[in-house]
Amino acid sequence: MKNFGNALLWLLWVSSTVLGQKQHEQTPKYQISGKIAGLKKRKVFLKSYFHEKEIIDSVFSQDGSFRFQGKLAYPQTFTLYLSPMTDERKIVVQAGNMLVTAKAGDLEHAQIQGSSANDDMDIYQEQIKLGRKFAKGVSAVESDNTLTSTEKQRKIYAIFTEVESFYDSVTTEFVKSHPNSIVSSMVIKSRFMQANQEAKARESFEVLTDVVKKSFYGKTIQSYLFENEKVSVGKIAPEITIRDVNGNPFQLLSLQGKFVLIDFWASWCGPCRQENPNLVQMYQAFKEKDFEIIGVSIDDNIKSWTKAIETDSLLWTQVCDGNGMEGEVAKRYLISAIPTNFLLDKRGKIIAKNLRGEELKKALDHFIK
């Protein structure tokens, strides 16, 4: 009987091992090969687009030829580049063989064959190029010495709003015209999985075919929409327990009885820094009316964070755990982009989200009598 039990255990182990190997072998494989004209005796690199420090592979090329191969559970965006990283091409990599034809010094315009996902992403990127031209207007405003700081802030906010609206429109229309493309779920994830965009994320998600909804990115969006209900307008804001800039413990619960703006920002975030003068004005105008601001930084460089606080004259409570987007508070509030903020009433209930510029002033005038 004992031998029978041991034999059964051995059989189960063998079966599970074989099954595990079979599943592992079934992970889709990709191969990226190509030729970069004008390249001799240099390294070609492949890295993750969303994880800047993650170099996936590199190969020394004698004559510009190269080949990368590996396994990929789902399509991902990689960056093909030469060092120093001034010559690069972003590629959506999927299972199968991909062929790259490029010129050294002009990888941006490399021709990619063998990835329908990359073809779709190229279409999307071409459509949003106009938005980048709009964004250049910010530099012109910043260098205009005839404008006051308040006038500059308003003009920059107007440009920012116009660009954001344009990107949203392009994304929505792309998804509608490509409901069966994995890229549609990728752009929904990158564009609409952020504060104040939940309705657009849900609307665009419903357009997708069942196959795309069940993909890795589709499931990610679905999970986000479910979790987002916990930080939607009308819900009690999740507790925040963290140390402030002076190393003292802070709890959001300690501010019950006050209107609170939870502002997620970072020293390296341009739009955040541009909005800070407005926050300073709002704080000065409403701080005597039971209003408080909590600045939650997603910096991972503490020195840069503390310097930005001083430079921008931020007088309200500032907290940071130094873990960037991976911080516990950022995860709890589903922060995927900044600036993002949440306005709470005196009971800690979320009454508005993602307010900036004049919108914030109007909201504070409305709620704080």
N, C-alpha and C positions, 0 to 999 in steps of 0.2 A: 504494500500500500504506500509505504514511504517512497519506494523507488518510482511508483506510478506518479506520485505527487511531484517528485523532482523532475521526472520526464515531462510532465505537463508544464511546469514552470519554464523548463528549457525551451519547450516548443513555443510557449507564449513569447519568450524573450527573442527567439529567432524570428518569429512572425513580426513582432514589433520592430525589430532591427531592419528586416527586409522592407517593411512598409515605410519606415523612416527613410531608408535609402531611396526607395522608389519615389517618395514625395520630394526628397531633395533633388533627385535626378530630373524631376518634372519641372523644377524651377526654370523658367524660360531663359535661354541664353542669348546674348547679343554679341555682335562683332562690329567694330568700327574700324574700317581700313581706308586708306587713301593716299594721296600724293599732294605735297605742298611744293609747288614750283618755286624755285629760287632758294630752297632751304638745303643747307649742307652741314653735316656734322653738328647737329643741334638736338636738344631734347624737345620732345612734344609731350605736353601734359594733358591729363584729363582729370577734372575735379568736380565735386558736387557744387551745383549752383547755389543751393540754399545753405550749405555749410562751408563757408569761405576757406577754412583751414584743412578741409578734408580732400587731400589729393588721392584720387582713386587709383591712378596708374600713371606711369611715365615711360617713355621709350626713347632711346638715342637713335636718331635717324642719320644715316650716312648721306642719303640722296633725296630726302624729303618724304620717303615712303614710311608709313607707320601702320600699326595694327594694335587695337585694343580688343580684349574680349573678356567676358565675365557673365555672371548670372544676375537677373533682374526680376524681382517679383512683380513689379508694375512699372509702367513708363515713368521716367524721371528726367529732369532737366540737368544736363551736365554742361560744363564749359571746357571747350577744347582751346588750348592756348600755348603760346610760346613764351619763354621767360626772357626779359621781364614781362609782366602781364599787361602789356599794352596792345598786344595783338591776340584777339580772341574771337570765338564764335560760340554762342549758346546753342545747344542742340537738345531736342527732346529725343531721348534714346528709348527704344522699345525692342522687344525680342526680334531677332532676325539679323540679317546682314545689312550694314549701312556703308555707303561709299561717300567719301569726302573728296572733293576736288577744290583746291584753293591755291592762293599765291601768298608767299611770305610777305608780311606787312599789310595784308588785306584779308585776314581770316574772317572778318565780319561778313564779307560777301561770298564766303565759301558756298559751293553748291552741294546739297545733301540729297542723296538718293537712298531709298529703302526704308524710310520712316514716314508713314502717312500722318502720324501725330506731329512730326516736325513740320511737314507741309502745312498742316492746319495752324500750327503756332506761328509760322512765318506770315500767314494771312492775317492773323490777329495782330501781330506786331506791326505789320505794315499799316493797319487801320488806325492804330493808336499813335503813330508817329506825329500826327498833327498836334496832338496834345503836348508833345515835348516842345514844339515851337511856341505854344501858348506860354509854357512855363518859363521860357527865356525872358518874358516880360518882367519877371520878378527882379532880375539883375538890373534892368533899366530903371525900375522904380527905386531900388536901393541906392543907385548912384545919382539920382536926381536930387541935387542939393537945394532946389527951390521948394521942396515939399517938407512939411513938418513931420516929426516922427509919427504923429497920429494919422496924418494923411497917407504916409507911406504904408502904415499898418492896414488902413482901410483898403487901399489899392491892391496890396499884396493879398489880402484876404479875398478880394473880389476875383483876382486872377486864380487863386487857389480853388475857389468855389467853382469857377468856370471850367477849369481843367478837370477837377474831380467829376463834375457833371458830365463832361465829355467822355471821360474814361468809362463811367457807369453806362452811358448810352451805347458806346461801342461794344462793351462786354455783353450787355443785354441782347443786342441785335446779333452778335456773333453766336451766342448760345442758341438763339431762335433759329438761326440758319444752319447750325451744326449740332443738332440734338443728339446725334449718334457718335460724336467725336469725344474721345477721352480728354481732349484739350479743353472742351467746354467745361468739364468738371474741374480741370486744373485752374482755369481762369476764374471760375466762380469761387474757388477756394482762396485764391490770391487776392481777388478784388472785393468780394462781398462778405468774407468771413471776418468781419470787424464790426465794432460798435456802430449802431445806427444804420446798418446795412442788412439787417436780418431779413427784412421783408423782401428785399431784392434777391437775397440768397435763396429764400424759400420759393419765390416766384420763378427764378431761373432754374432751380433744382427740379421743379415740377415739369419743366419743358423737356428734360433729358429722357432718353429712352431707358427702359428697364435695365438693359445691359450696362449702360453707363452709370446708372444709379447704384448698381451692385458692384461697381469697380472700387478699387482702393480709395480713390478721391471721392467717389459718390458716397461711400459709407462714411468717410471723414466729414463730409458736409452734413449728412443726415445726423451724425452724432453731435456735431456742433449745434445744429438747430435744436436738438433735444436739450443739450446742456445749456444753451443760451436762455432757455425759459427761466433758468434760475437767476439770471441777472437782467431780466427784462423789466420794462417799466411796470410798476405795480408790485414788484417783489421786494422783500426785505433784502438789503444789500448784505452779501456775505461778510462775516467778521474779518477784520484785519488785525493781526497780531505781529508786530515787527518792531525793530529798533529805529529810532530817529537819528538825525544827523549828529546828535550829541551822544549817541550810544544809549539813550534812555528808552525803556520799553514803551510802546504805544499800542493802544487798542481803539478801534473805531467805536466800540461800545461807549467809550468815555465821552463821546460827543453827542450822545442822545440828548434831545432838547434843543439842538441847533440844526439849522440848514447846513449841509455839508456838500462841498464839491470835491469829489475824488478825482484828481488830475493825474493821469498816467503820461509821463514824459521822459526825456533823456537829454543829456547835455549835447549829444551828437545829432539830435533831431531838429532840423531847420524850422519846419512849421511850428514845432513846440516852442522854440526860442522866440519866434516871431509873435507868438500868441502871449508870451509871458508879460509884456508891458500891459496888455489888456487885463490880464488876471490881477496884476498889481493894482490897476485902477479899480477893478471890481472889489478887490479885498478892502481897499481904503474906503470905498463908498458904503460897503455893507457890513463891515466887521463889527460895528456897534449895534447891529440889528440881528444878533444871534446867527451870524453866518461865519463859517470857517472853511478853509481850503486845506486839503491834505494832498501834498505832492508825492506821488509814488513813482520813483525813478526806476527805469529798467536798465540803468547803466550797469556795466560790469567793471568800470574803472572808477573807483571811489574818488580819486583826486580830481578827475574831470567833472564829476558830479558836484562836489563841494565848491569847486571853482565857479561853475555855472550858477550855483545858488547865490554866491557873492556877487558875481558880475551882473546878474539880472535883478538883484535886490529882492529876492523872494523871502518875504518875512513870515510866511506861514509854516506850519509843521511839514518837514520833509523827511521821508523814509526811503530806505533802499536796502536790499539784502545782497546786492552785488552779483546776482545771478542772471541778470538780463531777462529775456523772455521766459527763461526756465525757472524764474522765481516763483515761490508758492502763491504770492498775491496775484501776480500776472496770470498764472494758470487759473486761479480761482475765478478771476473776472474775464477769462477767455480773451486776454489781450493778444492780438496778432498784428496790430499796427498802432502807431501813435502819431499825433496826439489822440487820446481817447479820454473822455471824462463821464462821470456819473453824478447827477445832482440828487441829493437825498433830502427828504423832509425831516421834521423834528423827530419822527418815529424811526428813522433809518430806512424808510421806503424809497425806492428809486422812483423819481417823478419825471426825470428827463435824462437824455443821454447825448453825448457828443455835441455840446454847445460851444460855439466859439464866436468871437467878435460881438456884433450887435445882437445876435441870437441869445447869447449868455446874458447880456444886460436886460433884454426884454423878459427873459425867464425869471431873473432875480426880481425885477420890478413887479412881475405878476405874482410870484409866490411869497415874496417877503414884503409884507405891508408895514 
